[in-house]
Amino acid sequence: MNRIKKVLALVHVIIWAFALVNFTLEVLVNDRPFRPQALLIGLYVFYAHLYTFTKCLNKRKFKTYLGHLTLIFLTGPLPFLLFAFFIAGKFNTWMGFLNYYGDSLSIVFIFIVASTIVGIIQNLIINTVKKEQLEKQVINSELVYLKSQINPHFLFNTLNNIHTLVYTQDPAAPEAMMRLSSLMRYMIYESNASTVPLSIEIDYLKDYISLQQLRYKASPIVDFQVEGNTETFQVAPLLFIHLLENTYKHSPSRLKPGSIKVRIAVKENLLTATFQNPIGKKSGSLLEEPGGIGFSNIQKRLQLLYPNQHSLVINKNDEIFTAELKITNLHTQIHEKKAQLLYN
C-alpha cells in the first residue's frame, strides 16, 4: 500500500509541476498576466473529477458520473467569472460574459482530461498491485498446502514404534520422543519462515532418518553425506523431506545398511541434492503413489520457490531409483532465528 501511495503522489507531483511550468511560460514568454483563478479552477476541477471518476466509473455508475460531470462543467468556471466580474471589472455585455466563459471552459476541459489520465493510471497501478498480491496469496496458499503434505503414515508408524520402546522400557525411548518433538516443532513453527539455513534443514533430515531407523534392526540403512559449507546458505524450509520420504516409501521392506544414499553438496552458489534407493517389487509407480506426495507436486513447489533456477532429474532402472535436485543462486544471508532441532 505504501508503494502505491508513493507512485500516485509522484504522478500528482508531475501533473502539477507541468501545470505550473505552463502557467509560468504564459506569463514570461507570451507576456500574459498571471491568473490565480486559473489555478483555482484547475485544483477544483482536477480533484472533483478525479474523485467522481474513481468512485462512479469503477462501480459502473454511469448516470451518476454524467450528472457529476455536468455539475463540474457548470461550477468549474465560477472562480474565473467571479474574479473577472468583481475584481477585474470585465464584461459588461453578454458577449464579454460568453468570451470569458469560453476561456474558462477550455481550462475546465484541460483539467478534466488530465484528471481522466491520472484516474486511468491510478486504476492500472492499483489493479496491477492487487493482481500481484492475489497471485502472491495463491502461491503462498499452494506452498502451505504442499509443505503440509508429509505422509501421515510416518507419524503413525513413529508413534507406534515409540509406544513399543516405552512398553519394553527401551532406553532409546526418551531420545526418540525428543526427535519427534524436534520434527513437529520445526514443521509447525520454524517452517513458516521463507528461508532457513541449509544446515538446519539438514538437521531436520537427520532427525527424520533417526526416527525411520526405529523400523529397522540393521545398522543405519541411510548413507548420508554432506559436502561444502552449509552454514551460510539459505533454502526454503521442508525442501528435501518429500524426496527423502519417497526413498523409504518405494524401497523394499528389508534393507541392508547403507541401501539408501543421500548426498547434499554445496559448491559456490550451486546446491546438489541426490536421493537414491533400491526399488521394491511392490513400489508401483514412483511418480504418483497414494498416501504420499507425488513428484509432480514436488516439481510444482520447486517451480513456485525457484523458478528458472532449479532442475529435478529422475533416473530409474530395474534396481535403482535416483532423484537429483540442483538449485542455483542460493540465498546467503544468515537466518536470525535458528530452529531448535535436536542436532543443533
C-alpha positions as CSV (number, residue, x, y, z in Angstrom):
1,M,0.0,0.0,0.0
2,N,2.9,2.4,0.8
3,R,4.3,1.7,-2.7
4,I,1.0,2.6,-4.3
5,K,0.8,5.9,-2.4
6,K,4.3,6.9,-3.3
7,V,3.7,6.2,-7.0
8,L,0.4,8.1,-7.0
9,A,2.0,11.0,-5.2
10,L,4.7,11.1,-7.8
11,V,2.0,11.2,-10.6
12,H,0.3,14.1,-8.9
13,V,3.6,16.0,-8.5
14,I,4.4,15.6,-12.2
15,I,0.9,16.8,-13.2
16,W,1.1,19.9,-11.1
17,A,4.7,20.7,-12.0
18,F,3.7,20.6,-15.6
19,A,0.7,22.9,-14.9
20,L,2.9,25.4,-13.0
21,V,5.5,25.4,-15.8
22,N,2.8,26.0,-18.4
23,F,1.3,29.0,-16.4
24,T,4.8,30.4,-15.9
25,L,5.6,30.2,-19.6
26,E,2.4,32.1,-20.4
27,V,3.4,34.9,-18.1
28,L,7.1,35.1,-19.1
29,V,7.0,34.1,-22.8
30,N,3.6,35.2,-24.0
31,D,3.5,38.3,-21.8
32,R,0.1,37.4,-20.3
33,P,-1.0,38.4,-16.8
34,F,-0.7,35.9,-14.0
35,R,-4.2,34.3,-13.4
36,P,-4.5,32.7,-10.0
37,Q,-8.2,32.0,-10.8
38,A,-7.0,29.5,-13.4
39,L,-5.1,27.6,-10.8
40,L,-8.2,27.6,-8.6
41,I,-10.3,26.2,-11.4
42,G,-7.6,23.6,-12.1
43,L,-7.5,22.4,-8.5
44,Y,-11.2,22.2,-8.1
45,V,-11.9,20.6,-11.5
46,F,-9.0,18.2,-11.3
47,Y,-9.8,16.7,-7.9
48,A,-13.5,16.9,-8.2
49,H,-13.5,15.0,-11.4
50,L,-10.8,12.5,-10.2
51,Y,-13.0,11.7,-7.2
52,T,-16.0,11.3,-9.4
53,F,-14.1,9.2,-12.0
54,T,-12.8,6.9,-9.3
55,K,-16.0,6.4,-7.3
56,C,-18.5,6.3,-10.1
57,L,-16.9,4.6,-13.1
58,N,-15.1,1.9,-11.1
59,K,-18.6,1.0,-9.8
60,R,-20.1,1.4,-13.2
61,K,-22.5,4.2,-12.1
62,F,-22.5,5.9,-15.5
63,K,-25.6,8.0,-14.9
64,T,-24.2,9.3,-11.6
65,Y,-20.9,10.1,-13.4
66,L,-22.6,12.0,-16.2
67,G,-24.5,14.1,-13.6
68,H,-21.4,14.9,-11.6
69,L,-19.5,15.7,-14.8
70,T,-22.2,18.2,-15.9
71,L,-22.1,19.8,-12.5
72,I,-18.3,20.2,-12.7
73,F,-18.6,21.9,-16.1
74,L,-21.2,24.3,-14.7
75,T,-19.4,25.2,-11.5
76,G,-15.8,24.9,-12.7
77,P,-15.7,28.4,-14.4
78,L,-17.1,30.2,-11.4
79,P,-13.8,31.3,-9.9
80,F,-12.8,32.7,-13.3
81,L,-16.1,34.5,-13.8
82,L,-16.3,35.9,-10.2
83,F,-12.7,37.2,-10.5
84,A,-13.4,38.9,-13.8
85,F,-16.7,40.4,-12.7
86,F,-15.9,41.7,-9.2
87,I,-12.1,42.3,-9.3
88,A,-11.1,43.0,-12.9
89,G,-14.4,44.6,-13.8
90,K,-14.6,42.8,-17.1
91,F,-17.6,42.0,-19.4
92,N,-20.4,44.4,-19.1
93,T,-22.2,42.7,-22.0
94,W,-23.4,39.1,-22.7
95,M,-20.7,38.8,-25.4
96,G,-18.0,39.6,-22.9
97,F,-19.5,37.1,-20.5
98,L,-19.6,34.3,-23.1
99,N,-16.0,35.0,-24.1
100,Y,-14.8,34.7,-20.6
101,Y,-17.0,31.7,-20.0
102,G,-15.5,30.0,-23.1
103,D,-11.9,30.7,-21.9
104,S,-12.7,29.2,-18.5
105,L,-14.4,26.1,-20.1
106,S,-11.2,25.4,-22.0
107,I,-9.3,25.3,-18.7
108,V,-12.0,23.0,-17.2
109,F,-11.7,20.7,-20.2
110,I,-7.9,20.5,-20.0
111,F,-8.0,19.6,-16.3
112,I,-10.8,17.1,-16.8
113,V,-8.6,15.4,-19.5
114,A,-5.7,15.5,-17.1
115,S,-7.6,14.0,-14.2
116,T,-9.0,11.3,-16.5
117,I,-5.5,10.3,-17.5
118,V,-4.4,10.3,-13.8
119,G,-7.5,8.2,-12.9
120,I,-6.7,5.6,-15.6
121,I,-3.1,5.5,-14.3
122,Q,-4.3,5.1,-10.7
123,N,-6.6,2.2,-11.7
124,L,-3.8,0.5,-13.7
125,I,-1.4,0.8,-10.7
126,I,-3.9,-0.4,-8.1
127,N,-5.2,-3.3,-10.3
128,T,-1.6,-4.4,-11.0
129,V,-0.7,-4.3,-7.4
130,K,-3.9,-6.2,-6.4
131,K,-3.2,-8.8,-9.0
132,E,0.3,-9.2,-7.7
133,Q,-1.0,-9.6,-4.2
134,L,-3.6,-12.1,-5.2
135,E,-1.0,-14.1,-7.1
136,K,1.3,-14.0,-4.1
137,Q,-1.6,-15.2,-1.8
138,V,-2.3,-18.0,-4.2
139,I,1.3,-19.0,-4.3
140,N,1.6,-18.8,-0.5
141,S,-1.5,-20.9,-0.1
142,E,-0.2,-23.5,-2.5
143,L,3.2,-23.6,-0.7
144,V,1.5,-24.1,2.6
145,Y,-0.6,-26.9,1.2
146,L,2.3,-28.6,-0.4
147,K,4.5,-28.2,2.7
148,S,1.9,-29.8,4.8
149,Q,1.7,-33.0,2.7
150,I,4.0,-35.1,4.8
151,N,3.0,-38.7,4.8
152,P,0.7,-39.2,7.9
153,H,1.7,-42.9,7.9
154,F,5.2,-41.8,9.0
155,L,3.8,-40.1,12.1
156,F,1.5,-43.1,13.0
157,N,4.4,-45.6,12.5
158,T,6.7,-43.4,14.5
159,L,4.2,-43.2,17.4
160,N,3.7,-46.9,17.3
161,N,7.4,-47.5,17.4
162,I,7.9,-45.2,20.3
163,H,5.0,-46.8,22.1
164,T,6.8,-50.2,21.7
165,L,10.0,-48.7,23.0
166,V,8.2,-47.3,26.0
167,Y,6.3,-50.5,26.7
168,T,9.6,-52.5,26.6
169,Q,11.3,-49.8,28.7
170,D,13.9,-49.4,26.0
171,P,16.5,-46.7,26.9
172,A,16.1,-45.3,23.4
173,A,12.5,-44.2,24.0
174,P,13.3,-40.7,25.5
175,E,15.6,-39.9,22.6
176,A,13.0,-41.0,20.1
177,M,10.4,-38.7,21.8
178,M,12.9,-35.8,21.6
179,R,13.5,-36.3,17.9
180,L,9.8,-36.5,17.2
181,S,9.2,-33.3,19.2
182,S,12.0,-31.7,17.3
183,L,10.4,-32.6,13.9
184,M,7.0,-31.3,14.9
185,R,8.4,-28.1,16.3
186,Y,10.2,-27.4,13.0
187,M,7.2,-28.3,10.9
188,I,4.8,-26.2,12.9
189,Y,6.8,-23.1,13.8
190,E,10.2,-22.8,12.1
191,S,9.0,-23.7,8.6
192,N,6.8,-20.6,8.5
193,A,9.9,-18.6,7.5
194,S,10.5,-18.0,3.8
195,T,14.1,-19.4,4.1
196,V,16.1,-21.3,6.8
197,P,19.8,-22.1,7.0
198,L,20.7,-25.2,4.9
199,S,22.4,-26.7,8.0
200,I,19.1,-26.5,9.9
201,E,17.2,-28.2,7.1
202,I,19.9,-30.9,7.1
203,D,19.5,-31.4,10.8
204,Y,15.7,-31.9,10.2
205,L,16.5,-34.6,7.7
206,K,18.8,-36.3,10.2
207,D,16.1,-36.4,12.8
208,Y,13.7,-37.8,10.3
209,I,16.2,-40.5,9.4
210,S,16.8,-41.4,13.0
211,L,13.1,-41.9,13.6
212,Q,12.7,-44.0,10.5
213,Q,15.6,-46.1,11.7
214,L,13.4,-47.4,14.5
215,R,11.7,-49.7,12.0
216,Y,15.0,-51.4,11.1
217,K,17.2,-53.7,13.3
218,A,20.1,-53.4,11.0
219,S,22.8,-50.8,11.2
220,P,21.9,-47.4,9.7
221,I,20.3,-48.1,6.3
222,V,20.9,-44.5,5.1
223,D,24.3,-43.4,3.9
224,F,24.0,-39.6,4.5
225,Q,26.9,-37.4,3.3
226,V,27.2,-33.6,3.2
227,E,29.8,-31.7,1.3
228,G,30.6,-28.0,1.4
229,N,29.8,-25.2,3.8
230,T,26.1,-25.4,4.7
231,E,26.1,-22.7,7.4
232,T,25.9,-19.7,5.1
233,F,23.3,-20.7,2.6
234,Q,19.5,-20.4,2.9
235,V,16.9,-22.7,1.4
236,A,13.1,-23.0,1.6
237,P,12.0,-25.0,4.7
238,L,11.0,-28.6,4.1
239,L,12.6,-28.6,0.7
240,F,14.0,-32.1,0.8
241,I,11.7,-34.0,3.0
242,H,9.4,-35.3,0.3
243,L,12.3,-36.6,-1.7
244,L,13.7,-38.4,1.3
245,E,10.3,-39.7,2.2
246,N,9.9,-41.3,-1.2
247,T,13.2,-43.2,-0.8
248,Y,11.7,-45.1,2.1
249,K,8.3,-45.4,0.6
250,H,9.5,-47.2,-2.6
251,S,12.3,-49.3,-1.1
252,P,12.0,-53.0,-0.3
253,S,10.8,-53.8,3.2
254,R,14.2,-55.3,4.0
255,L,17.1,-53.1,3.6
256,K,20.8,-53.5,4.0
257,P,23.0,-50.9,5.8
258,G,23.6,-48.0,3.5
259,S,21.0,-49.1,0.9
260,I,19.5,-45.6,0.8
261,K,22.0,-42.9,-0.2
262,V,21.6,-39.2,0.4
263,R,24.2,-36.7,-0.9
264,I,23.9,-32.9,-0.3
265,A,26.7,-30.9,-1.8
266,V,27.2,-27.1,-1.9
267,K,29.8,-25.6,-4.3
268,E,29.9,-21.8,-4.7
269,N,26.2,-21.0,-5.3
270,L,25.1,-24.4,-6.6
271,L,23.2,-26.9,-4.4
272,T,23.0,-30.5,-5.4
273,A,20.9,-33.0,-3.5
274,T,20.8,-36.6,-4.6
275,F,18.5,-39.3,-3.2
276,Q,18.9,-42.9,-4.3
277,N,17.1,-46.0,-3.2
278,P,16.7,-49.6,-4.3
279,I,13.3,-50.3,-5.9
280,G,10.9,-52.6,-4.1
281,K,8.8,-55.2,-6.0
282,K,5.6,-53.6,-4.9
283,S,6.6,-50.0,-5.2
284,G,4.3,-49.4,-8.2
285,S,4.5,-46.0,-9.8
286,L,7.2,-43.9,-8.2
287,L,5.8,-40.7,-9.6
288,E,2.3,-40.9,-8.2
289,E,1.6,-43.0,-5.1
290,P,-1.4,-42.8,-2.7
291,G,-0.6,-41.8,0.8
292,G,2.4,-39.6,0.0
293,I,3.3,-36.6,-2.1
294,G,4.0,-37.3,-5.8
295,F,6.9,-35.9,-7.8
296,S,4.5,-33.8,-9.8
297,N,3.7,-31.9,-6.6
298,I,7.4,-31.7,-5.7
299,Q,8.0,-30.1,-9.1
300,K,5.2,-27.7,-8.6
301,R,6.5,-26.5,-5.3
302,L,10.0,-26.1,-6.8
303,Q,8.6,-24.1,-9.6
304,L,6.9,-21.8,-7.2
305,L,10.0,-21.4,-5.0
306,Y,12.8,-21.5,-7.5
307,P,11.5,-20.6,-11.0
308,N,14.2,-20.9,-13.7
309,Q,16.9,-21.8,-11.2
310,H,16.3,-25.5,-10.4
311,S,16.3,-28.8,-12.1
312,L,15.0,-32.2,-10.9
313,V,16.2,-35.2,-12.8
314,I,14.7,-38.6,-12.3
315,N,16.6,-41.8,-13.3
316,K,15.2,-45.3,-12.9
317,N,16.2,-48.7,-13.9
318,D,15.1,-52.2,-12.7
319,E,17.0,-51.9,-9.4
320,I,17.8,-48.3,-8.5
321,F,15.8,-45.1,-8.4
322,T,17.6,-41.7,-8.3
323,A,16.3,-38.2,-7.9
324,E,18.8,-35.4,-8.3
325,L,17.9,-31.8,-7.4
326,K,20.0,-28.8,-8.4
327,I,19.4,-25.3,-7.3
328,T,21.5,-22.3,-8.4
329,N,21.8,-18.7,-6.9
330,L,21.2,-19.7,-3.3
331,H,20.4,-17.1,-0.7
332,T,23.5,-16.4,1.5
333,Q,22.0,-14.3,4.3
334,I,22.2,-15.7,7.8
335,H,18.9,-16.7,9.4
336,E,18.4,-14.7,12.6
337,K,16.3,-17.2,14.5
338,K,17.7,-20.7,14.5
339,A,15.4,-23.6,14.8
340,Q,15.9,-25.6,17.9
341,L,16.4,-29.0,16.3
342,L,18.0,-31.9,18.2
343,Y,21.2,-31.7,16.1
344,N,21.9,-28.0,16.9
